Amino acid sequence: MFPGYESDFLRTDPEFIERFDNFAFDEVVNAEGAGGGDLDGRTRFLGILAALAGCQGIDEFRALLPAALNFGVTPAEAKEIVYQAVAYLGIGRAFPFLKAANEVLEARGVELPLEGQATTTMDTRLAGGIEAQVAAMGEGMRDFWKAGEGDAAHINVWLADNCFGDWYTRGGLALSEREMVAFCLLAAQGGCEPQLASHAAANMRLGNDRAFLVKVVSQLVPYLGYPRCLNALRCVDEAAAARGE
């Protein structure tokens, strides 16, 4: 992850760093059933970066982004995680991660801005967002943007044209990877369990089955702690049961 790097915690907190590093970078990564054997490093780090944004772990995000790049996450993929996070965190919480990503990438000699990834225009974003919603969540979402009532009807439109149309339609990440990112962003926040269960089901619809999601959550335990990861596993099981899996 960090060739040639020696943490200062070895000096200040040697007992802590021995146990944490052993757990996070050995036991969790290599444990049978936790994804170490068949969850590739790139996928693992896509989930970790999204989870760190979701839990507001800015210092650890900044520290681990170079490691993620070393494990095959591209600059475009890293930036797409942060862009998509705006829909789930709001700009107030996502802004520091955009700055951190830019600083890390430029320090590595990456020229910004990166190649554009937009596939919709301001005129086509609603139609594109509807198709992305349907692909992720099923045909029942096709008219969801029109299903709002009263003075909150516009929120459903925004979910289609902004959340999905502006972000899910972009290149850089496959739709199934974007759903995994959304799942990790929601799991990391806590208090989003209804949406988390819905996105667990969307993941399964796109091929990220229960076993895959369990492995992803397992890899997040060192970064999110047990309560939020156990809540995420409960949502995965609820979604799997509802789908008859």
KETOR-370776 format. One record per atom (N, C-alpha, C): residue number from 1; x, y, z; residue in one letter. Coordinates in steps of 0.2 Angstrom, whole numbers. Atoms other than C-alpha are relative to their C-alpha. Layout:
<pts>
PT  num     c1     c2     c3  residu
PT  NUM      X      Y      Z       a
...
</pts>
This chain:
<pts>
PT  num     c1     c2     c3  residu
PT    1      4     -6      0       m
PT    1      0      0      0       m
PT    1      4      6      0       m
PT    2     -5     -6     -1       f
PT    2     14     12      5       f
PT    2      7     -2      0       f
PT    3     -7      3      0       p
PT    3     31      6     -1       p
PT    3      4      5      3       p
PT    4     -6     -4     -3       g
PT    4     45     13     10       g
PT    4     -3      5      5       g
PT    5      2     -4     -5       y
PT    5     33     22     22       y
PT    5      0     -3      7       y
PT    6      1      3     -7       e
PT    6     34     20     41       e
PT    6     -4      5      4       e
PT    7      5     -4     -3       s
PT    7     20     27     51       s
PT    7      3      3      7       s
PT    8     -3     -3     -7       d
PT    8     25     39     66       d
PT    8     -4     -3      6       d
PT    9      3      4     -6       f
PT    9     12     29     76       f
PT    9      4     -6      3       f
PT   10     -4      5     -3       l
PT   10     25     16     78       l
PT   10      4      3      5       l
PT   11     -4     -4     -6       r
PT   11     34     29     89       r
PT   11     -5      2      5       r
PT   12      5     -3     -6       t
PT   12     19     37     98       t
PT   12     -5     -5      2       t
PT   13      5      5     -2       d
PT   13      7     22     99       d
PT   13      1     -7     -3       d
PT   14     -2      6      3       p
PT   14     16      6     95       p
PT   14     -5     -6      1       p
PT   15      4      6     -2       e
PT   15      4     -6    104       e
PT   15     -7      1     -5       e
PT   16      6     -1      4       f
PT   16    -11      2     95       f
PT   16      1     -2     -7       f
PT   17     -1      1      7       i
PT   17     -4      2     78       i
PT   17      2     -7     -2       i
PT   18     -1      7      1       e
PT   18      2    -16     79       e
PT   18     -7     -4     -1       e
PT   19      7      4      0       r
PT   19    -16    -22     83       r
PT   19     -4      3     -6       r
PT   20      5     -3      6       f
PT   20    -25    -10     70       f
PT   20      3     -3     -6       f
PT   21     -2      2      6       d
PT   21    -13    -14     56       d
PT   21     -1     -7     -1       d
PT   22      1      7      1       n
PT   22    -14    -32     59       n
PT   22     -7     -2     -2       n
PT   23      7      1      2       f
PT   23    -33    -32     59       f
PT   23     -2      3     -7       f
PT   24      3     -3      6       a
PT   24    -36    -20     45       a
PT   24      4     -2     -6       a
PT   25     -4      2      6       f
PT   25    -22    -25     33       f
PT   25      3     -7     -1       f
PT   26     -1      7      0       d
PT   26    -20    -43     37       d
PT   26     -6     -4      1       d
PT   27      5      5     -1       e
PT   27    -34    -52     45       e
PT   27     -6      2     -4       e
PT   28      6     -2      4       v
PT   28    -48    -42     37       v
PT   28      1     -2     -8       v
PT   29     -1      1      7       v
PT   29    -40    -43     20       v
PT   29      0     -7     -2       v
PT   30     -1      7      2       n
PT   30    -36    -61     20       n
PT   30     -5     -5      3       n
PT   31      5      5     -3       a
PT   31    -50    -69     31       a
PT   31     -4     -3     -5       a
PT   32      5      4      4       e
PT   32    -60    -83     22       e
PT   32     -7      3      1       e
PT   33      7     -3     -1       g
PT   33    -77    -76     18       g
PT   33      0      7      0       g
PT   34      0     -7     -1       a
PT   34    -72    -58     20       a
PT   34      2      4     -6       a
PT   35     -2     -3      6       g
PT   35    -67    -55      2       g
PT   35      7      0     -2       g
PT   36     -7     -1      2       g
PT   36    -49    -56      3       g
PT   36      3     -4     -5       g
PT   37     -2      5      5       g
PT   37    -47    -71     -8       g
PT   37     -3      2     -7       g
PT   38      3     -1      7       d
PT   38    -59    -65    -22       d
PT   38     -3      7     -1       d
PT   39      2     -7      1       l
PT   39    -63    -47    -19       l
PT   39      7      4     -2       l
PT   40     -6     -3      2       d
PT   40    -49    -38    -29       d
PT   40      1      7      3       d
PT   41     -2     -6     -4       g
PT   41    -39    -23    -22       g
PT   41     -4      6     -3       g
PT   42      3     -6      3       r
PT   42    -47    -11    -34       r
PT   42     -7      1      3       r
PT   43      7     -1     -3       t
PT   43    -65    -15    -29       t
PT   43      0      1      7       t
PT   44     -1     -1     -7       r
PT   44    -60    -16    -11       r
PT   44      1      8      2       r
PT   45     -2     -7     -1       f
PT   45    -53      2    -12       f
PT   45     -6      4     -2       f
PT   46      6     -4      2       l
PT   46    -68      9    -22       l
PT   46     -5      0      6       l
PT   47      5      1     -6       g
PT   47    -79      3     -7       g
PT   47      3      4      6       g
PT   48     -3     -3     -6       i
PT   48    -67     10      6       i
PT   48      0      7     -1       i
PT   49      0     -7      1       l
PT   49    -65     27     -2       l
PT   49     -7      3      1       l
PT   50      7     -3     -1       a
PT   50    -84     29     -3       a
PT   50     -2      0      7       a
PT   51      2      1     -7       a
PT   51    -86     23     15       a
PT   51      3      6      4       a
PT   52     -3     -6     -4       l
PT   52    -73     36     21       l
PT   52     -3      6     -1       l
PT   53      3     -7      1       a
PT   53    -82     50     12       a
PT   53     -7      0      4       a
PT   54      7      0     -4       g
PT   54    -99     44     20       g
PT   54      1      1      7       g
PT   55     -1      0     -7       c
PT   55    -92     43     37       c
PT   55      4      7      2       c
PT   56     -4     -6     -1       q
PT   56    -82     60     35       q
PT   56      7     -1      2       q
PT   57     -7      1     -2       g
PT   57    -65     52     37       g
PT   57      5      3     -5       g
PT   58     -4     -4      5       i
PT   58    -56     65     28       i
PT   58      7     -1      0       i
PT   59     -7      1     -1       d
PT   59    -39     62     35       d
PT   59      2     -7     -2       d
PT   60     -1      7      2       e
PT   60    -40     43     32       e
PT   60     -1      0     -8       e
PT   61      1     -1      7       f
PT   61    -47     47     14       f
PT   61      7      2     -3       f
PT   62     -6     -3      2       r
PT   62    -32     58     11       r
PT   62      6     -5      0       r
PT   63     -6      5     -1       a
PT   63    -20     44     17       a
PT   63     -1     -6     -4       a
PT   64      1      6      4       l
PT   64    -28     30      8       l
PT   64     -1      1     -7       l
PT   65      1     -1      7       l
PT   65    -31     38     -9       l
PT   65      6     -2     -4       l
PT   66     -6      2      3       p
PT   66    -13     35    -14       p
PT   66      1     -8      0       p
PT   67      0      7      0       a
PT   67    -14     17     -9       a
PT   67     -5     -3     -5       a
PT   68      5      2      5       a
PT   68    -30     15    -19       a
PT   68      2      1     -7       a
PT   69     -3     -1      7       l
PT   69    -21     22    -34       l
PT   69      5     -6     -1       l
PT   70     -5      6      1       n
PT   70     -7      9    -31       n
PT   70     -4     -6     -1       n
PT   71      3      7      1       f
PT   71    -20     -5    -31       f
PT   71     -5      0     -6       f
PT   72      4      0      6       g
PT   72    -28      0    -48       g
PT   72     -6      5     -1       g
PT   73      5     -6      1       v
PT   73    -41     14    -44       v
PT   73      3      5     -4       v
PT   74     -2     -5      4       t
PT   74    -39     26    -58       t
PT   74     -2      7      3       t
PT   75      2     -6     -2       p
PT   75    -39     45    -55       p
PT   75     -7      2     -2       p
PT   76      7     -1      2       a
PT   76    -56     46    -65       a
PT   76     -5     -4      5       a
PT   77      4      4     -4       e
PT   77    -63     32    -54       e
PT   77     -1      4      7       e
PT   78      0     -3     -6       a
PT   78    -58     41    -38       a
PT   78     -4      7      0       a
PT   79      4     -6      1       k
PT   79    -65     58    -44       k
PT   79     -8     -2      0       k
PT   80      7      2      1       e
PT   80    -82     49    -49       e
PT   80     -3     -2      7       e
PT   81      3      1     -7       i
PT   81    -84     43    -31       i
PT   81     -2      6      3       i
PT   82      2     -6     -4       v
PT   82    -83     60    -24       v
PT   82     -5      4     -4       v
PT   83      6     -4      4       y
PT   83    -94     68    -38       y
PT   83     -7     -4      2       y
PT   84      6      4     -2       q
PT   84   -107     54    -34       q
PT   84     -2      2      7       q
PT   85      1     -1     -8       a
PT   85   -105     57    -15       a
PT   85     -4      7      1       a
PT   86      4     -6     -1       v
PT   86   -113     75    -18       v
PT   86     -7     -2      1       v
PT   87      7      2      0       a
PT   87   -130     67    -21       a
PT   87     -2     -3      7       a
PT   88      2      3     -6       y
PT   88   -129     57     -5       y
PT   88      3      3      7       y
PT   89     -3     -3     -6       l
PT   89   -119     68      7       l
PT   89     -2      8      0       l
PT   90      1     -8      1       g
PT   90   -123     86      0       g
PT   90      7      3     -1       g
PT   91     -7     -4      1       i
PT   91   -109     98     -5       i
PT   91      3      2      6       i
PT   92     -3     -2     -7       g
PT   92   -106    103     13       g
PT   92      5     -5      2       g
PT   93     -4      6     -3       r
PT   93    -99     86     17       r
PT   93      4     -3     -5       r
PT   94     -4      3      5       a
PT   94    -92     81      0       a
PT   94      6      5     -2       a
PT   95     -5     -5      2       f
PT   95    -82     97     -3       f
PT   95      7     -1      2       f
PT   96     -7      1     -2       p
PT   96    -67     93      8       p
PT   96      3     -6     -4       p
PT   97     -3      6      3       f
PT   97    -65     76     -1       f
PT   97      1      2     -7       f
PT   98     -2     -2      6       l
PT   98    -65     85    -18       l
PT   98      6      3      0       l
PT   99     -7     -3     -1       k
PT   99    -51     96    -12       k
PT   99      5     -5      1       k
PT  100     -5      5     -2       a
PT  100    -42     82     -5       a
PT  100      2     -5     -6       a
PT  101     -2      4      6       a
PT  101    -43     71    -21       a
PT  101      4      4     -5       a
PT  102     -4     -5      4       n
PT  102    -37     86    -31       n
PT  102      7      0      2       n
PT  103     -7     -1     -2       e
PT  103    -22     89    -20       e
PT  103      4     -7      0       e
PT  104     -4      6      0       v
PT  104    -17     70    -19       v
PT  104      2     -1     -8       v
PT  105     -1      2      7       l
PT  105    -19     68    -38       l
PT  105      5      5     -3       l
PT  106     -5     -5      2       e
PT  106     -9     84    -42       e
PT  106      7     -1      3       e
PT  107     -6      2     -3       a
PT  107      4     79    -30       a
PT  107      4     -6     -4       a
PT  108     -2      6      3       r
PT  108      6     63    -40       r
PT  108      1      1     -8       r
PT  109     -1     -2      6       g
PT  109      8     73    -56       g
PT  109     -6     -1     -5       g
PT  110      6      1      5       v
PT  110    -10     70    -63       v
PT  110     -2      7     -2       v
PT  111      2     -7      3       e
PT  111    -15     85    -74       e
PT  111     -8      0      1       e
PT  112      7     -2      0       l
PT  112    -32     92    -70       l
PT  112     -2      6     -4       l
PT  113      6      5      0       p
PT  113    -46     93    -76       p
PT  113      2     -6     -3       p
PT  114      0      6      4       l
PT  114    -47     75    -81       l
PT  114     -5      0     -6       l
PT  115      4      0      6       e
PT  115    -55     70    -97       e
PT  115     -8     -1      2       e
PT  116      7      0     -2       g
PT  116    -74     73    -96       g
PT  116     -3     -7     -1       g
PT  117      4      6      0       q
PT  117    -86     59    -92       q
PT  117     -7      1     -1       q
PT  118      7     -1      1       a
PT  118   -103     67    -95       a
PT  118     -2     -4     -6       a
PT  119      3      3      5       t
PT  119   -114     57   -106       t
PT  119     -7      3     -2       t
PT  120      7     -3      1       t
PT  120   -130     68   -104       t
PT  120      2      7     -1       t
PT  121      0     -7      1       t
PT  121   -133     86   -108       t
PT  121     -5      3      5       t
PT  122      5     -3     -4       m
PT  122   -144     98    -98       m
PT  122     -7     -1     -3       m
PT  123      7      1      4       d
PT  123   -158     94   -111       d
PT  123     -2     -8      1       d
PT  124      1      7      0       t
PT  124   -156     75   -109       t
PT  124      1     -3      7       t
PT  125     -2      3     -6       r
PT  125   -151     72    -91       r
PT  125     -7     -3      3       r
PT  126      5      4     -2       l
PT  126   -169     68    -86       l
PT  126     -2     -6     -3       l
PT  127      1      6      4       a
PT  127   -172     55    -99       a
PT  127      6     -5      2       a
PT  128     -5      4     -2       g
PT  128   -155     48    -95       g
PT  128      0     -3      7       g
PT  129      1      2     -7       g
PT  129   -158     48    -77       g
PT  129     -5     -5      1       g
PT  130      5      5      0       i
PT  130   -174     39    -79       i
PT  130      2     -7     -2       i
PT  131     -2      7      3       e
PT  131   -166     25    -89       e
PT  131      5     -3      5       e
PT  132     -5      2     -5       a
PT  132   -152     24    -75       a
PT  132     -4     -3      6       a
PT  133      4      3     -5       q
PT  133   -165     22    -62       q
PT  133     -4     -6     -1       q
PT  134      4      6      2       v
PT  134   -175      9    -71       v
PT  134      5     -6     -1       v
PT  135     -6      5      1       a
PT  135   -158     -1    -75       a
PT  135      2     -2      7       a
PT  136     -2      2     -7       a
PT  136   -154     -1    -56       a
PT  136     -5     -2      4       a
PT  137      5      1     -5       m
PT  137   -170     -2    -48       m
PT  137     -7     -3     -3       m
PT  138      6      4      3       g
PT  138   -183    -10    -60       g
PT  138     -4      5     -4       g
PT  139      4     -3      4       e
PT  139   -196     -5    -72       e
PT  139     -5      4      4       e
PT  140      5     -4     -4       g
PT  140   -207      2    -58       g
PT  140      2      7      1       g
PT  141     -2     -7     -1       m
PT  141   -196     17    -57       m
PT  141     -1      4     -6       m
PT  142      1     -4      6       r
PT  142   -200     23    -75       r
PT  142     -4      6      1       r
PT  143      4     -6     -1       d
PT  143   -213     35    -69       d
PT  143      0      3      7       d
PT  144     -1     -3     -7       f
PT  144   -207     38    -52       f
PT  144      1      7      1       f
PT  145     -1     -7      0       w
PT  145   -202     55    -56       w
PT  145     -6      4     -1       w
PT  146      7     -3      0       k
PT  146   -220     59    -59       k
PT  146     -4     -1      6       k
PT  147      4      3     -5       a
PT  147   -226     51    -44       a
PT  147     -1      4      7       a
PT  148      0     -4     -6       g
PT  148   -223     64    -31       g
PT  148     -7      4      1       g
PT  149      7     -3     -1       e
PT  149   -238     73    -23       e
PT  149      2      7      4       e
PT  150      0     -7     -4       g
PT  150   -241     91    -16       g
PT  150      6      4     -1       g
PT  151     -6     -5      0       d
PT  151   -227    103    -12       d
PT  151      7     -4      0       d
PT  152     -6      4      0       a
PT  152   -214     89    -12       a
PT  152      1     -4     -6       a
PT  153      0      4      7       a
PT  153   -217     83    -30       a
PT  153      7      1     -3       a
PT  154     -6     -1      3       h
PT  154   -201     91    -36       h
PT  154      6     -4      2       h
PT  155     -6      4     -2       i
PT  155   -190     80    -26       i
PT  155      1     -6     -4       i
PT  156     -1      5      4       n
PT  156   -194     65    -36       n
PT  156      3      1     -7       n
PT  157     -3     -3      6       v
PT  157   -190     75    -52       v
PT  157      8      0      1       v
PT  158     -7     -1     -1       w
PT  158   -173     79    -44       w
PT  158      4     -6      1       w
PT  159     -4      7      0       l
PT  159   -169     61    -40       l
PT  159      1     -2     -7       l
PT  160     -1      3      7       a
PT  160   -171     57    -58       a
PT  160      5      4     -4       a
PT  161     -4     -4      5       d
PT  161   -163     72    -67       d
PT  161      7      2      4       d
PT  162     -6     -2     -3       n
PT  162   -150     76    -54       n
PT  162      4     -6      3       n
PT  163     -4      5     -3       c
PT  163   -145     61    -43       c
PT  163      2     -5     -5       c
PT  164     -2      5      6       f
PT  164   -146     49    -58       f
PT  164      2      3     -6       f
PT  165     -2     -3      7       g
PT  165   -146     60    -73       g
PT  165      7      3      0       g
PT  166     -7     -3      0       d
PT  166   -131     70    -68       d
PT  166      6     -4      2       d
PT  167     -5      4     -3       w
PT  167   -121     57    -59       w
PT  167      1     -7     -2       w
PT  168      0      7      2       y
PT  168   -126     39    -63       y
PT  168      1     -1     -7       y
PT  169     -1      1      7       t
PT  169   -125     42    -81       t
PT  169      7      2     -3       t
PT  170     -7     -1      2       r
PT  170   -107     47    -81       r
PT  170      4     -6     -1       r
PT  171     -4      5      1       g
PT  171    -93     37    -87       g
PT  171      5     -1      6       g
PT  172     -5      1     -6       g
PT  172    -78     31    -76       g
PT  172     -2     -6      4       g
PT  173      2      6     -4       l
PT  173    -88     18    -66       l
PT  173     -6     -3     -4       l
PT  174      6      3      3       a
PT  174   -100      5    -72       a
PT  174     -6      1      5       a
PT  175      6     -1     -4       l
PT  175   -118      6    -66       l
PT  175      1     -5      7       l
PT  176      0      4     -6       s
PT  176   -115     -9    -54       s
PT  176      5      2      5       s
PT  177     -5     -3     -4       e
PT  177   -100      0    -47       e
PT  177     -2      6      3       e
PT  178      4     -5     -3       r
PT  178   -110     15    -44       r
PT  178     -5     -2      5       r
PT  179      5      2     -5       e
PT  179   -123      6    -35       e
PT  179      4     -3      6       e
PT  180     -4      2     -6       m
PT  180   -109     -2    -24       m
PT  180      2      6      4       m
PT  181     -2     -7     -3       v
PT  181   -102     16    -21       v
PT  181     -6      3      4       v
PT  182      6     -3     -4       a
PT  182   -120     22    -16       a
PT  182     -1     -4      6       a
PT  183      1      4     -6       f
PT  183   -122      7     -4       f
PT  183      5      2      5       f
PT  184     -5     -1     -4       c
PT  184   -105     11      4       c
PT  184     -1      7      3       c
PT  185      2     -7     -3       l
PT  185   -110     30      6       l
PT  185     -5      0      5       l
PT  186      6      0     -5       l
PT  186   -126     26     14       l
PT  186      1     -4      6       l
PT  187     -2      4     -5       a
PT  187   -119     12     25       a
PT  187      4      4      5       a
PT  188     -5     -4     -4       a
PT  188   -106     24     32       a
PT  188     -3      5      4       a
PT  189      3     -6     -4       q
PT  189   -118     38     37       q
PT  189     -4     -2      6       q
PT  190      5      2     -5       g
PT  190   -130     28     48       g
PT  190     -6      4     -1       g
PT  191      6     -4      1       g
PT  191   -148     33     49       g
PT  191     -3      0     -6       g
PT  192      3      0      7       c
PT  192   -151     29     31       c
PT  192     -2     -7     -2       c
PT  193      2      7      1       e
PT  193   -157     11     33       e
PT  193     -5     -1     -5       e
PT  194      5      2      5       p
PT  194   -172     12     22       p
PT  194      3      1     -7       p
PT  195     -3     -1      6       q
PT  195   -162     19      8       q
PT  195      5     -5     -1       q
PT  196     -5      5      1       l
PT  196   -148      7     11       l
PT  196     -3     -7     -2       l
PT  197      3      6      2       a
PT  197   -160     -8     10       a
PT  197     -2      0     -7       a
PT  198      2     -1      7       s
PT  198   -166     -1     -7       s
PT  198      6     -1     -4       s
PT  199     -6      0      4       h
PT  199   -149      1    -13       h
PT  199      4     -7      0       h
PT  200     -2      6      0       a
PT  200   -144    -16     -7       a
PT  200     -4     -5     -5       a
PT  201      4      3      5       a
PT  201   -158    -23    -18       a
PT  201      2      2     -7       a
PT  202     -3     -2      7       a
PT  202   -152    -13    -33       a
PT  202      6     -3     -1       a
PT  203     -6      4      1       n
PT  203   -135    -20    -31       n
PT  203     -1     -7     -2       n
PT  204      1      7      1       m
PT  204   -142    -37    -31       m
PT  204     -3     -1     -7       m
PT  205      3      0      7       r
PT  205   -152    -33    -47       r
PT  205      5      1     -5       r
PT  206     -5     -1      4       l
PT  206   -136    -28    -55       l
PT  206      6     -5      0       l
PT  207     -5      5      0       g
PT  207   -126    -43    -51       g
PT  207      4      0      7       g
PT  208     -3      0     -6       n
PT  208   -119    -38    -34       n
PT  208     -4     -4      5       n
PT  209      4      4     -4       d
PT  209   -126    -52    -25       d
PT  209      1      0      8       d
PT  210     -1      0     -7       r
PT  210   -128    -55     -6       r
PT  210      7     -2      2       r
PT  211     -7      2     -2       a
PT  211   -111    -64     -4       a
PT  211      5      6     -2       a
PT  212     -4     -5      1       f
PT  212   -103    -50    -13       f
PT  212      0      6      5       f
PT  213      1     -6     -5       l
PT  213   -111    -36     -2       l
PT  213      3     -2      7       l
PT  214     -3      2     -7       v
PT  214   -106    -46     14       v
PT  214      8      1      0       v
PT  215     -7     -1      0       k
PT  215    -88    -46      8       k
PT  215      2      7      0       k
PT  216     -1     -7      0       v
PT  216    -89    -27      4       v
PT  216      0      3      7       v
PT  217      1     -2     -6       v
PT  217    -96    -24     21       v
PT  217      6     -2      5       v
PT  218     -5      3     -4       s
PT  218    -83    -35     29       s
PT  218      7      4      0       s
PT  219     -6     -4      1       q
PT  219    -69    -24     22       q
PT  219     -1      7      2       q
PT  220      1     -6     -3       l
PT  220    -77     -9     29       l
PT  220      1      1      7       l
PT  221      1      0     -7       v
PT  221    -77    -14     47       v
PT  221      6      4      3       v
PT  222     -5     -4     -3       p
PT  222    -60     -6     51       p
PT  222     -1      7      0       p
PT  223      0     -7      2       y
PT  223    -65     10     44       y
PT  223     -7      3      3       y
PT  224      7     -2     -3       l
PT  224    -84     11     50       l
PT  224     -1     -2      7       l
PT  225      2      3     -7       g
PT  225    -84      1     66       g
PT  225     -5     -5     -1       g
PT  226      5      5      0       y
PT  226    -96    -13     70       y
PT  226     -7      2      0       y
PT  227      7     -1      0       p
PT  227   -112     -5     73       p
PT  227     -3      2     -7       p
PT  228      2     -2      6       r
PT  228   -114      3     56       r
PT  228      1     -6     -5       r
PT  229     -1      6      5       c
PT  229   -107    -13     47       c
PT  229     -6     -5      2       c
PT  230      5      5     -2       l
PT  230   -119    -24     57       l
PT  230     -7      3     -3       l
PT  231      6     -3      3       n
PT  231   -134    -12     52       n
PT  231      0     -1     -8       n
PT  232      0      2      7       a
PT  232   -128    -14     34       a
PT  232     -1     -7     -2       a
PT  233      1      8      1       l
PT  233   -128    -33     35       l
PT  233     -7     -1      1       l
PT  234      8      1     -1       r
PT  234   -146    -32     42       r
PT  234     -4      2     -6       r
PT  235      3     -2      6       c
PT  235   -151    -22     27       c
PT  235      1     -4     -6       c
PT  236     -1      5      5       v
PT  236   -143    -34     15       v
PT  236     -4     -6      1       v
PT  237      4      6     -1       d
PT  237   -152    -48     23       d
PT  237     -7      1     -2       d
PT  238      6     -2      1       e
PT  238   -168    -39     22       e
PT  238     -2      0     -8       e
PT  239      1     -1      7       a
PT  239   -166    -35      3       a
PT  239      1     -7     -3       a
PT  240     -1      7      2       a
PT  240   -160    -53      0       a
PT  240     -7     -4      1       a
PT  241      6      4     -2       a
PT  241   -176    -60      9       a
PT  241     -6      2     -5       a
PT  242      5     -3      4       a
PT  242   -187    -48     -1       a
PT  242      0     -3     -7       a
PT  243     -1      2      7       r
PT  243   -180    -54    -17       r
PT  243      0     -8     -1       r
PT  244      0      8      0       g
PT  244   -181    -73    -12       g
PT  244      7     -3     -1       g
PT  245     -7      3      1       e
PT  245   -162    -75    -12       e
PT  245      2     -3      7       e
</pts>
